[in-house]
């Protein structure tokens, strides 16, 4: 193996996975199989891994087969390699530092246009009850700089390639990005939007939050998410409006939603230009990673990860500048009328 990692004492508290798209490979992952994939990423052959772990070659191939079945391990140039982005700690830090520096462009752009975004919000019906500061974390963080920016990067600028097909025997139509990093939780990107169907289609329940606080899942968001669906399951609410009242959160109706979508798309397009201007250097960063040299679909996964880091750091920067208001428990929820989201992230080429 080149620059062999310590496979025997791999610190799983510093191993983090992420999936974006439609897929469920989790049942195929065990600690031994993660170690085997780590070895494969360092150019070890199954025979070398068998010698290292004092296993028979047949037993190693038996352990690798479930990973091949779910398209997480494939043969490239005559040898098995992970088919997804996998970084060691030094690579993780290199990518994180680069994305952190890039995030300033996003923060500066949003700060420049903040008053215009606020002005457009005041034209909405929901603004009669909820002022801009009550919703700007979800609106700017969850909708503009997360969902709409990623959508723009994938479907308009095409900086982020479509998620690859990853069929498995039970799920032949799966298509998703998948990546594994070694490092801290913050290196994954700290914010994310939960998006759930409600019984009253096309109404949705949104929850945008800092995913982990002091190393643990955001308990405030978990409590609100649980309460939302407990109310529905118990039959205590029968409309989106009644659910919003019970939860004490905004209800964004059809007209407001349409206007917010246009606003989000407008400013996401401006943010996308920063990525377009830095495309060459970002692609060069990916090429310098181990996976950038053998896994043909890893660039899309790398870019999705890079974008999550950069927008997360931009959010923290905007908060520190007093531009963005993040609630004390670091999450914000809303009931939202929304037609089908653009599926450009998962569309085939």
N, C-alpha and C positions, 0 to 999 in steps of 0.2 A: 504494500500500500504506500502511496506517496503521502508524506507528512502524516503518518498514521495517527489517528485519534486514539484516545484511551477508551476502547470499546467496553472493557470490563467494568470500568467505574464511571460510566456515563451518568451525569447528573440530570436525572429526569425532571427535577424541579426547574431546570433551565431549558427544557425542551418544550416548545410551544407549536401547536398546529393550528392552521386556519383553513376553512373551506368557504368558497363563495360560489354559489350556483346550486344545481340540483344533483345531490349525490349522498351516499351513505357508506363510506369505506371504513368506518370506525371499527366495526367488528373484526376486521382483518388485521388490526394493529395490536401487537403485543410488544412487551419490552425487548424480547429477543429479536423480533422481526425489525424493530426500529434499529437495534444495534447492527443487524445484518445489512439494512439499507444504508446505515451510516458508513459501514465498511465498503459497500459497493460504490458509494459516492467518492471514496478515496481510491478508486480503481482496483480494489481487491476483487479477486475472482471467487466464485463459490468454493472452489477447492482451497484457496488460501483461508477463507473464513472457516471452513471445516477444520483445518489444521489449528487455527487460532482458538476456536471454541471447543476443540477436542470432540468434534462431532463427525459422523460419517457424511460423505458428500450427499448421499441419498437423503439423510435427515435435513441437511441444509436446503436441498432443493424442495423437500416437502414443506419446509417453513416458508420458502419464497413463493410457492405456488399460489397461496391465497392472495398474495400481493400482486402477482401477475394476473390473477382472475379479476381483480378490481382495477386493473390498469395502473397500479402505482409503481410497478417494476416492469420494465420492458428491455428487450435486447437492442442495443445500439452498437453498430459496427462489430458485431460478433460477441459482445459481452453484455452481461446484465447490469443495468444502472437504474436508480430511481427515476421515474418519469416526471417528477415534479421538482419544484425549487426546494433545495435543502441547503441551508447555510450553517457554517460553524460560527463560533462566537466572534472571531476576528472579522469575518465577512459581514455578520450582522451589524457590528458596531460601525463598520465602514459605510454600509448602506444607511443606517440610522443617522449618522453624522451628516451625510450628504443631503438626505431628505429634510433634516432639521434646518440646514442652511437654506435650502430651497423654499421652505415654508414661509420665509419672510416675504417672498413675492406675493404669496396668497394673502397673507395678513395685511400687507400694504394695500393691495387692490381692494379688499373688502373694507378697510378703514376709509379709503378714499371715497367709496361709494355708499358708506353707511347711512348718511342722511337721506340719500335718494331711496334706499331700501326702506328706511323708516317712514318716509313720506308715502310710499306706495302702500305700506301696511295700514296707514291711517285711513285709507279709502275703503277698507274692508269692513263688513258688518261685525266681524268678531272683535274689531278694535273698540267697539262701544263698551264691551265688558272687560276685555283683556288688553292692557296697554302693551306697547311693543316690547318692553323689557320683560313682560310676562311670557313672551313666546319667542324671543329672538334666538335663544339657544337652540331650540328645535328648528326654527325656520331657517336660520343661517347655517347652523352646524349640521343638522340632520338632512335638510332638504337641498340647500344650495351647495355647500362645500363637501357634502358626502354624496348623496344619491344623484343629484343632477350633474355634478361635476364628473363623477365616474361615468354616468350615462353619456355625457358629451364626449369624454375622452374615448369611449368605446364606439359610439355610433356616428359621431360627426367628424372629429379629428382623426379617429382611428389610430390614436397613439397606443391604445390598449387593445391587443388582439382579442378576438372572441375566445371564450373559455373552450378548452378542448373537449372533445368527446372522450368519456371515460366509461365505456360499457363494462358491465359485469354480468354474470349469468342471470342474476335476479333483477337487474336494473339495466337493461340494454340501452336505454336512452339517456343515461346520466351524462351531464355536461357540467364541468366545474373546474375552477381554479383550486389548487391545493398547494400549501407550502408549509415547511417546517423550519423553524429557526432555533438557534441556540443562543440564549441570552436572557434578558429581563422581560417581564410582561409589557413594559412600556415600549419595548422595541417592536411590538406587534402593531402599534397604533392604539391609542387609549380610548377612542370613542367609537360608538356604533349605534345604528338605528335598528330597533326591533319593530317589526311590521307584521301585524296579524289581521286575518280576516275576522269580520264580525258577522253576526247572523243576518244583518240588514245590508246585503250587497248593494252598491260597492263601497260601503263604509268600512274604514280600517281603524285599527288602534295602533298608534305610533308611540314609541318610547325611545327617546334619544338620551344617551347617558355616557358617562365615563364608565367603562366596562368593569374595571377593578379599582378598588380603593384599599390601600394598605395591603395589597396582595390578595384580597378576597373579592368575590363578585359583588357588584353594587346592590346592597340590601334594599335600599330605597326603591330602586326600579323593580327588583324582584317582588317586593311587597305590593307595589301598585299593580304590576302585571297579574299577580295572583288574585288580588281583590277584584280586578276588572272581570276576570272570567268566573270567579266565584259568584258575582252578582248575576251574570248571565245564566250560569248553570242553575242557580237557585230560583230563576224566574222573577227576580226582583226588579228587573228593568225590561222594557219592551220596545224602546226606541233608542237611537243614538243620543238624542237629547237627554233622555232620562238617565242614560249611562253616564254622560258627561256631568250631569248635576250630582249624581251620587258620588262620583270620583272627585268632583271639584276641579275638573280640567276643561280646557277649551273644546268647543265643537266647531269645526271648520266646515261650513256647508259648501254646496256645489259651486255657487258663484264665486265665493272667496277662494275655493280650491283652484278654480280655473285661473283666477288672477295671480294667485301665488305661484302656480306652475309657470306662467309666463315670466314672472319676476325671477324665479329660480333659474329658468333656462337662460335668461338674459345675462345674469351675473356669472353663472357657471361657464358660459361661453367666454367671458372676459378672463376668468381664472384659467381656462384651458389654454389661452394664448401663452401664459407663462411656461406651461409644459412644452408647448410646441417650440418655443424659443430655446428651450434647454434639451430638446429631444436628443441631439447628438451626444451630449455629455451623459445623459441618463442611460442611453443604450450602451455607451462605452463602459459605464459602471457595471451593468449587467454582464457584459461580455467578459469582464474580469473575474466573475464568480465561477466556481467549479461547475455548477449546473448550467451556466451560460455557455459552456463549451461542449456539452453533450446532450442536454435535455431540450428537444426542439420546441416544446411549448412553455418553457420556463420563463420566457420574457413576459408573457401576459400575467403570470403569477407574480413575478417580480414587480411589475408595474403596479398591479393592484395593491400589493403590500406597500410599495413606495408611496403610493398616493394616500393610503391610510395613515402612514407615519406623518407625511407632510401636512395633511389637513388637521391631524390631531394636534401637532405642535402649533399650527396656525391658530387653532382655537385657544390654546393656552396663552399664546402671545396676545390675542385680542382681549382676552380676559385681563391680562396683566396691564394692558393699556387702558382699561376701563371702557372698552368698546362693547364687549359682549358680557351679558349678565348670565352667569351660571348659578342656578339655584343651590342652596346650601348642601343638598344631598346629591348634587351632581347628576340630576336627570330631569327630564321634562317630558310629559305625556300629553296626548291630544287625541280626540276622535276626529277622523278626517274623511271627508267624501273624496274618493279617488277612483277614477276609472283605471283600467289595467295599466300597470307601469310598463314603460318601454322595456322590452326584454333584450335590448341590444348587447348587454354584457354577455349573454349566453347564446347569441345568434351564431349560426354557422357562417363560415366564409363562402 
